[in-house]
Amino acid sequence: MPPSPQQTVLLEHSTPDGDSHFDWLLERDEVQPLVCFRVHERLDISEPAAFLADRIADHRRLYLRFEGSLSAGRGSVRRIAAGACFVRLDAPGEFIVDIAWPGGPWQRLHGQPQFEHTWTFVSQRLGAGNVTHFLPTA
């Protein structure tokens, strides 16, 4: 039996200065902190062929379910989407993840660093499928 997919979430992060971006969080397993990338588009609805993402510090696992105000005046987050993922490779020069948002196709996202923290991701569609049955209820 293949392993069960892990969770991924997309949080809209509104900052105190009125700006906003999306924090894309991915589970590697049930123990480690979450991989986190800052993105400027909704990955769950746009299915971009390529996009830029800033790798930021790993996040605590509580952010898979957290919504609300952040400590130290950092703004607030709201969960926009939750999906399923398999992190295939998380290395200093390469990141590969298979991901699907509910009702959407599986995609392989292949990322490589371009600058200090900025990564370029390229998407490849893997097939149709609805991942709703993999996700826990909120």
N, C-alpha and C positions, 0 to 999 in steps of 0.2 A: 504494500500500500504506500503511495507517495506521501511525503510529509505534508502536514497541514500548512497552509500559508500563514504568514504573520500578518499583523495589522499595519496599515499606513493611514495617516490622517493629514488633512490639509486644514490649517488654522488660519483665519484672517487675524492678523496682528495689527491693531490700531494703536499708533503711538501718540504720546501726549501732544506732539506738535501738529497733529491732524493728518499725518501721513499714514499710509498702511501698506502692507505687503502680506505675503502668505508664507507661513512656516510649514514646510513639508516634512513630516516626521515618519520614520520607518523603523519598524522592529526588526532586529537581526535574529533574536530569539526571545525566550521568556524571561531572561535575566539581565542582559546588558542594557545600558542606557540607549536611548533612541538616537539614530542618525538624524541629523537635521540640516536641511537646506533652506535658505531664504529664496523665494521665487516671486516674480511679479505678475504671474498669470495663473489662472485657475487650471491646473493640470487635469482636473476631473472632468472638465467639459470641453476643453479646447483641443485635446490630443495633438499637441504641437509636434511637428516633424523634428524640430530642434529647439532648444531653449537654453538660457543661461541660468545658473543657480549659484548662490554663494554658500559654501559649506561653513556652517557656524558650529559652535560647541554642541556636543551631544547633550540631549535633554533628558530629564528624569521621565520615567515611565508614566507618571501621573498625567502627563500631557496627552496621553491617548484619549482621556475622557474629560480633561479639565476645560472649563470655559469660565471666563470672568476676568476680574481685575488682577493684574500682576503686581508683585511686590516692588518696592523701591521706585514707584512712579514710572514704570516701564510701559504703561498703557494697559490694554486688555486684549484677550483672544476670544474668538468665536469659532467653533468647529463648523467648517463648511462642508466637508466630505470625509468619508471613511471608506477604505477599500482593503484589498488584500495584496500581499506582496511576498516575494521570495528574494531576499538579498543574496545574489549569487557570488559577488566579489566586492569586498570593501578593502581596497589597498591604497597606499599613498598616491599612486598614479592612475588609478582606474576604479570605477564603481559601476557594477552591473546589477540591475534589479528587474525582475519580472513583476509587473504590477497590473491590477485591474480595479477599476471603480465599478460599483454596482451597475449592472445592466450594460457595461461596456466590454470591449474586447481586451484580452491580455496583450500587453505590450512589453517589449524588452527595451529598457532605457539604459544606454551605455554612456557613462560620463567619464570625461577626462579633464584634468585641471588645465586652465588656460593662463591664469595669473595666480597670484598668491592664494586667494580663497575662492576664486571664480572658476566654475566648472561649466563646460559645454556638454549638454546631453543630446543624444540623437535617439530617436524612437524608431522601433521596428515593430509592426503589428504581428502578434503571434497567433491570433485566432479569435473567434467569437466565443462569448461565454458570459454568463451572469454569475457574479461572485456572491450574491446576497446570502446564500446558504452557508458561506464560510464565516460570516461576521457575527459577533455576539450582539445581542440586543442592547440598545442604549439604556 
